[in-house]
Amino acid sequence: MKVTISDVARAANVAKSTVSKVLNDSPKISSETKQRVREIMKQMNYIPSSIATGLARQSSQTVGLLVDMSKESEFLNQFFYNIIGGIESVMGPLGYELTLCNIQHHDAEDHFLNRLVLNQRVDGIIANNSVLTEELAKELDRLRFPYVSIGEMEPAASWVDFDNEAGGRMLTRHLLEQGYSRPAFIGGQRNERIFTRRLGGYLQALKQSGVIVHQDWIINGQADEHEGYRSALRLLQREDRPDSVVCMTNYTAFGVLKAARALGIEVPGQLGIAAFDEYPLSRYTTPPLTSLNIDTFKLGVTSGQWLMDHICGNCTGSRRLLLEPELIVRESTAGLTR
């Protein structure tokens, strides 16, 4: 049986008008009452009729892009602005505004679900899987609110991502095909899905080629220049050092290049280096880096198109897509000097 606003009012021991004011975020209702009523709504699986019937008739003409302002590495990254450009190229011609929404709020009253979704300030949401948790995705699904995840995740209704596992295989196979036989992997946090996928591709390529996996050649850490440098210094001074490296990012690879230079190791003659991400450094390093081009503008376009399909009712089912990265071969993997 469908839960009504009257059911919520009775359970919360308040008037129907109070529930309505909570839904509209009225300043006349105390924070304590709002929080209590919203918790009862959730427990009773109550979905406001304006959300359940869709927002086509009460559109805000705005889409929210969720960001975590505490993670500078994400919103200051060039990829972030490429994604925004792709989304905007879809939203703009349709008369929609794209607004950035910071999810970092400690006050439960100011949670983005309350600010944006229940108060109907946006018609849909796009979010990276680093900020869209499983709990939030389940709540958006429960509310039947349109959203798309940029990045693979469960149980998101729709997501688009690049095939990071395929990318790991491509870079590792390329090194092996160029005559390198002992590739290492540097960068990435073990609890990150993107690291798990990229490392998985690296391990698959080694297994398929019959190459022994050296677990101590897999170095975790921040995927940046400084950690790449420190990790490579340790790894390249070992007696059983690798002859090539797959790097989590091109920033990591830049650090590896600096370490090789400091140790007098020639790239590519004594060490091959291949990296995920084409921008911003790969073509400008010495030597230029072999890397994967990941079209983040297309990532934004696809997520924008899918969200608009959900908002307009043109698609009600789940969509999942893995985009294929492009291998760009440069001098850093030209082969060992015999």
C-alpha angles and dihedrals in degrees: 000000000000115000113233134201088255090058091053092048092052093047091049093042092233136115122272087243089059091054089049091051090050089053089051092045092238114192088219091073118077121243090242093055092045092052093047094048093046091051090052090049089055094046091050092044089237115176117194110241092234089062097037093054093045131252099260092107095040101036122168089198086225134113122199124222108200116220134174105225090194090069104071092173088067106043095036091051117107089229089064092060092045088055091048090051091052093049093046091051087063100037099044099061089048092055096251127137121221115217128187112231120197111216094195102105121134095195110089088211089063096049111141092242089062097039099044113016109034091037091049096231091141132033095214144355136233117193140169114244089243090071102026103080125195089252093055092045091053091050092050089049090050090052090044087229117162115253141146127204120221098214133034115287144145136266092011113131093224132011139166124199144151118263097254092173091056088048091055090051092047095052094044094046090049091055091048092048089052090058100263109133106177109054122175129199122227130186141025138088117267093227093056118099092215091056091048091052096045093046089046091058091049091052092046092053092050092049093047090052094046093244118151115247114229105202091195088060090065104088121189127203144101109328094236140109096265096050090043089054095047094045093048093049090056095043099044094051093059119107090233094045123163122253095220142021136216106208126208092223138001088253088060089048091052089057090049090051090053091050092050090050091049090052095045093245113151119231119238098001095061101014131029119208126195126172145191114242127042098216143108106354112017101094094040103052124098105272099019113248128248103229148155120262110221111191099218092172088063088048088058094045093051095047090048093050093048093048092051089050089054093046093048093045094244091124127029100166134079122278127195126180135174113199118212118242121223122236113225111193118210139161098284090080100037092128142266121299107243 
